[in-house]
Amino acid sequence: MIYPKNFESKIGFTEIRRLLRGECLSTLGSGKVDEIGFSDDAAEVNEWLRQVQEFRAIQEADEDFPLSYFFDLRAPVARVRPENTHLEASELFDLRRSLETIHDIVKFLEKDEYPALRRLCDGIATFPELIAHIDRILDKFGHVRDNASPELARIRQTLAKTENGISHTLHSILRAAQSEGIVEKDVSPTMRDGRLMIPVVPGQKRKIKGIVHDESASGRTVFIEPAEVVEANNKIRELKAEEFREIIVILTEITREIRPHIKEILESYQFLATIDLIRAKAELARQFKAIEPVVAKKPQIDWIHAIHPLLQQSLDRQGKKAVPLDIELSAEKHILIISGPNAGGKSVCLKTVGLLQYMVQCGLSIPVSERSTVGIFKHLMIDIGDEQSIENDLSTYSSHLMNMKQMMRQADQRTLLLIDEFGTGTEPQIGAAIAEAVLKQFWKRKTFAIITTHYQNLKHFADDHKGVANGAMLYDRHEMQPLFQLSIGQPGSSFAIEIARKIGISEEVIGDASEIVGSDYIQSDKYLQDIVRDKRYWESKRQTIHQREKDIERTISRYETDLTDIEKSRKAILRQAKEEAEELLREANRKIENTIREIREAQAEKEKTKLIREELEAFKESVSEIDRLNDEKIEKKMQQILARRERKEKRKKEKEKEQGKTTVAEKLFTAEKSSNTSKIAVGNAVRIKGLQSIGKVESISGKTAVVIFGDMRTKMAVERLELAESVKKSKMEQQKENLSAYSISRQTRETIDAHRKNFRQEIDVRGMRGDEALNAVMHFIDDAILTDMSQVRILHGKGDGILRQLIRQYLSTVPNVKHFADEHVQFGGAGITVAEIG
């Protein structure tokens, strides 16, 4: 139960509703905002909050959740329930797009990671076949297609021919009139009332045979329909009428197919409205920096750093910050009596508790610390502000008594009462007595309550009754200003003497007032202020210690996380090193095998070949063992490998020195080594590293060279090329080589042509690891260059931007990539990189 009827306006929830409506995408969601209501079912409230939490997780993950085309078509769909009614083409188009959005949302929420949102999809029908049927009738702009029916196609074809004939005739008449000076040179036919006409000055209108249909507002131009096109224009009007009737027939037919599904479609729109509301809640939670707490089944309040969201928004505009509220109510301390100076924040404290508790029980996120505990109440009742009524003959005090009467009638162990300035509005002594008696009734019923007061007897009541606690709104006596901080445990002073002195009341009046109340009262109030001051000091110390403990815990946690990350990084580095070593091994294997083959062809010594193979095997063994060695053994093992290689190299040199000659293998290695350091120039014979085909350098621009292989010209980085050894060839060998180059070139062109047909200008690497994505992009760019593509798109998603950065770092190293940038925001924005290749 909520009391009184204007509860929402008193605590400020009407403004929360207004802000929620502003975040909705359509009237679907804003209608749901009006239906938001208070619930005392903890399971239901927690389900609402989980829905908001999951939607915020979707937003933070930057997933492509379908949020387009939230159209409210409930009224048009309900309108076509009777037979022989139809949806308009614009309504059908909006229906098609919103049904597709519903289908996409249901498909998206099939994932197991969003269980609360997925439960919303239970029983929600989607209509892919109906969408497909509408697509056969409407084009992508929502216009009825020419081929929606054979009759419509015939009508529009005839209409187009007739309009072309009229246009041709009119232009002929116009050119003749312009040549005779009847019409000005810059005049063109214009449309009036659906008919093409020629604009003529009034003095020349009789020189053109036809019908005057209209004239301009100034009277300086008349519009004539030449007699030659009157009949054709009449035919156009008839054809347009036929077109309209045929469209009605088509729309009626498609509406007839929609009619049996109206109930399911309306339920789907309710689902869409719920999604719109959840999204609005998530957006409001982001603005308020709020959380979705787990609500306990029992009534309790243990809030840390609670903030009134509307107050915070107002202070933000002024460049200020709201003071957070720490407050606790439990079964052991279920009544809190707050005292303190006027304008010290007592009423704001009540409204903060009332608003946040009501928000959370309506399924909205609240701005409190994650360490807070939130309970649930069956009744929320407040008495804040002046409720005097001339119509009901109620004074201020009478209205307060009426509220007390209702509260005593409903109050139980699951009720939260919020009462401001308890017992005021009448003679203080009797008002305080009645307030204490009413408070005793709340205490007996174990009702939860937060009460503000200035009465001393209510402060003493807390000391004498178990389950009741005093609280004080703190005040800085030195600066003479409120601190807006709630301190629970001791009553607060009203600081009446200090405030009177601050605003300039004379010392004579202040002295007289002090004598009237007595020195004991003044002294006790002073002691109370000192107690509150000391308590605030030690509370500040306690909070400082607590904060330092938290900082130490965070530091330890960060170190533990760093150690874990370092271990992961170490393993990743070792794994990457092994992969790189294996790749190096494969490359070395290819080169050495080529060398061995050439050695054999040159009939070199078998012992030399055996030596090379032994070195290769040793290198293989060293790479395979790297992953199994720990950090200390790696360095030792590498030293052993290097020592073994040095010994083999030394034996090799000694043997070569004895033989006194240079083997073919040494020449090949020397040539290969020198080729890597030689400078490539225009006209050089070169080949791609690791390949055998030889080409000629046509031109060099910076780090890029244009090379001709056979009759194929290609552009590539200079660092990928190496000089080919110049060997004199016989005429027969030259002819064989030319023939072979021609055959290779032709096969290459055929391969490229076939590859170009199957090549897609877009690659999707979302979900891949960095090395996998980079490898895929490298092959993709190579294929794009090979097939002479001018532009490609790389879909990498947004996320943390790591994949995007890796890919762009690689693209910046490719000479053929002239430019790369984000895709247009309408087509993916920063989630897609568009690369231009030249």
Secondary structure by P-SEA (a helix, b strand, c coil): cccccccccccaaaaaaaaaaaacccaaaaaaaaabbbbccaaaaaaaaaaaaaaaaaaaacccccccccccaaaaaaaaccccccccaaaaaaaaaaaaaaaaaaaaacccccaaaaaaaccbbbbaaaaaaaaacccccccccccccaaaaaaaaaaaaaaaaaaaaaaaaaaaaaaaccccccccccccccbbbbbbccccccccccccccccccccbbbbbccccaaaaaaaaaaaaaaaaaaaaaaaaaaaaaccaaaaaaaaaaaaaaaaaaaaaaaaaaaacccccccccbbbbbcccccaaaaaaaaaaacbbbbbbbbbbcccccbbbbbbcccccaaaaaaaaaaaaaaaaaccccccccccccccccbbbbbccccccccccccaaaaaaaaaaaaaacccccbbbbbccccccccaaaaaaaaaaaaaaaaaacccbbbbbccaaaaaaaaacccbbbbbcccccccccccccccccbbbbcaaaaaaaaacccaaaaaaaaaaacaaaaaaaaaaaaaaaaaaaaaaaaaaaaaaaaaaaaaaaaaaaaaaaaaaaaaaaaaaaaaaaaaaaaaaaaaaaaaaaaaaaacccaaaaaaaaaaaaaaaaaaaacccccccaaaaaaaaaaaaaaaaaaaaaaaaaaaccccaaaaaaaaaaaaaacccccccccccccccbbbbbccccccbbbbbcccccccccccccccccbbbbcaaaaaaaaaaaaaaaaaaaaaaaaaaaacccccccccccaaaaaaaaaaaaaaaaaacccbbbbbbccccaaaaaaaaaaaaaccccccccccccccccccbbbbbcc
